Amino acid sequence: MKQSFWAKIAFKNIIENRNFYIANLVVDVFTITAFYLFTYMTLNPGLKAAPGYATLILVLSLGCVFVAIITLFFKLYTNRILSKRRNREMGLYAAWGLEYKNIDSILFYETVYIYLAGSFFGLLIGFIFQKLVYNGLFTLMKCNKDYVGGLSFTPVWITLLVFIVIDFIILLSNMRKIRKNKVITLLKEEDDTAPVKKLTFFDIAKGVFGLILIIGSYYYINTEVDFRESIESIMLAIGVFFVGSFFVISGAIVMLEMFLKKKDKVYYKSAFFSTLAKLISRTKNNAMSLSVINILFTCVIIGASTTISLYLGTQRQASVAFKADGLVKCGNFEDRALCKEAIYDAASEAGVNVIKCDESVLLGFQTLFDVENGVYENEGIEPKDLPEVVEIRLLSDFNKSFDENYSLNDGEILLVTDEDLPMKDYETIDFYGEKLNVKYHYDTKLYPGVDNIKYAYNNFIIVKDFDTLTSIHEKLKETGFTKDLSYWCEYYVNGSKDEKINLDEILYEKLSKISTVDYFDSNATQLRTRYARNAIFLFLGSFISLIFIMYMVFIMYYKQIEEATDDAPNVLIMQKIGMYDAEIKKSIFVENGLLFFVPVVMAFCHVAACFGMMSDIMKIFMLTDIAFMKLCVVLFCLFILLVYVLMYYGAYKVYISIVLKKKTN
Amino acid sequence: MSEKMLELKDLHKTYQTKRGEVQYEALKGISFDAYEGDFIAIMGESGSGKTTTLNIIASLDTATMGNVVIGGTDISKMGNKEICRFRREKLGFVFQDFNLLNYFTVKDNIAFPMVLLNKSKKEIDERVNELSEKTGITKLLNKYPYEISGGEKQRTAVARALVCRPTLLLADEPTGALDSKNSDQLMDLFKTFNNLGQTIIMVTHSVKSASKAKKVLFLKDGVIGATLEKETATDEEFENEIANFLYSVRK
């Protein structure tokens, strides 16, 4: 037989099974579009104009990899549902005498058609929207950049290649399944008179086990003090509560339904009678799909609401991360005056007023601290899990920065140690051979660290004056120490956001002319960098959430077609017995509603349980306003619930149209 | 004289194409009456119009022309909602392929029509127990349809059809999917309920099943070709009479 014959059959098959393939194609097209746009943005030269572009490209690249992996995972899962519906058809081919290689040819051509159609439309939509997405992303990043790029072939090839690999894996799995099963198994697999699965002891055990898993992982997530130290365990706990959800859906929910069935006042109501009986078997049969919906829904809420709150809270994060308007560091005392002058000149040119410009000097370097004996040294002391940094600062600078009023005499110091390190009450400390009298000692969190991540243990040694500091520095130099004192200027200005950005640019120019300036950061820079990074997160979060929603719709749609086809004979019996169409519709509405809202309710529980962890993650990004985050999550939950209700209503309509259409056939 | 339970007047049924062209005339004027306590069997070859007639009586289908009056009510003039209510209150239906709902237990299958009529749990239990005893399925009440035999399924279907004390019990090839032993048991059950006053109209191919009825209508090409009355004959004698009639017709 010529290959064109199998190609023709494959085409006819797609047309015959269009109800399934159209939904498949829509999801394919959307996923390809999303992947293409991610790749396009990752490779776009225009992105280099964005602040912190290296991080942005890394995040986008990871997004591409993530989309490819979830696409493979979900396509394999949805393909399972689709291929199950077609087993009988494949079984018939085998029964008619087609060889495996012929069936393979049919499957191959079907895959090719879907791949070509999906790629064509997906890329076409990608081309149409790429400029819009580019401009949208740069608007979100609050970064003025004209459109760069046009049509580029590299993202096209990458997209085509990734999806050809995914589709090829699925094709191989379908071919394997046909070969693995006997013809009679294939013919029987779509049998709609399959018996109702009864509740067994194993189901009860599963339900109880699932509840224990969920409650246990909720407890663990919410009692773990510092999640950064045990992120792997927390991720494992999240995985465990998804597994627990599957067990709960397949066991505990069925137990609950059985319990309601035993309640005569509930069960023997016309609205619930058929509903509850059907739900028991439907819940068991659909446990896997419902669990997948549960996972998708939870991921959508967590992913989208956190990226939305992250983006909308950018201003808040920048304020928390960087309280001063700007900070400049230079290498000598004389240049500090030049830096201060540059700050005032730039402010004047930018049309803003300098409210305050504080200077400070310090000597900071990495060290090792012997907690037991109060000794600072570079060698011979057991290192800790993080590097230790000591900073020697002036009392006047410290009092000003921390709004304190300490006083010290000659030879006395104020010791400020990291709150995360166990310390003793020292009377003296040994600082590289020099004994220093500790007049005051307290623990505090000196630096939150960049983005709240702890990179080191920070200790301060506060000395009386500049002379003491230089004397310590000189003594250290005698031992071969090479580090210089660093001089800092911290300024505060008044003015609008745009004026501050303008000041940033002018000051950057001026500071670049001072050779010893090796650090300059400002609130405006932080804001720009964070807007760029958060916009990318939002971009990824939105698209990935949309992909998840698409798969959710897809699973619901398939399940509705599948279940409605199986349920149509039952509905016909109900009609023959004398059930009104309105009663049938009501019964199905309640039944499907209970079925499809179980994963949603569980997802809300998961989100509530994870909220503490989500807010901890947001704190890493300096989003410390939990009330604001809570508001974003709640609003998003309401929004996604509304979307889900609409999706459910659409799925219900599909179901009704199938079961009531069968009546007239 | 018994009360008239069913009156069929000049029933026609024509199947048409979407364009309105006449495609097939299934019934060409069927008229007959059934009285309280009647047990009528409708026989005929495939395509003679037996099932169409039964479906129209059961209000599962509508006639192109003619009237169906059940217990004094003309169901041809009823709206969809009234028909449904009428069906659940006045009619019981037994199907060849049982039409039991797989997700219900035997008990729930029987109780279903009563639940639709919002009967109390007590009433439901009493009636289900009474019928399950009469049909011999008391021990099966908590089983699911896929756990019981064909004969047991059909007895469950009979119990369900009778649970609301219907005016008419309609049966479409009730023994079609059963072996001879189960067929005999089912027909004995029909006879028992008929003796208790239940009016039954049954479509069948089986001469033996038809012989349990009091009257047999022979349909041919959409019209009633002949009628045989059992009167005082025994089941065996009536079976022979029906068989002889069919033999003579075929000859």
Interface residues (C-beta under 8 A of the other chain):
Chain A: T193 P195 V196 K198 D264 K265 Y268 K269 S270 F273 S274 A277 K278 I280 S281 N570 I573 M574 Q575 K576 I577 G578 M579 Y580 D581 A582 E583
Chain B: A58 L60 N80 K81 C84 R85 F86 R87 R88 E89 L91 F93 F95 N99 L100 L101 N102 Y103 F104 D108 A111 F112 P113 V115 L116 N118 S120 K121 I124 Y144 Y146 R160
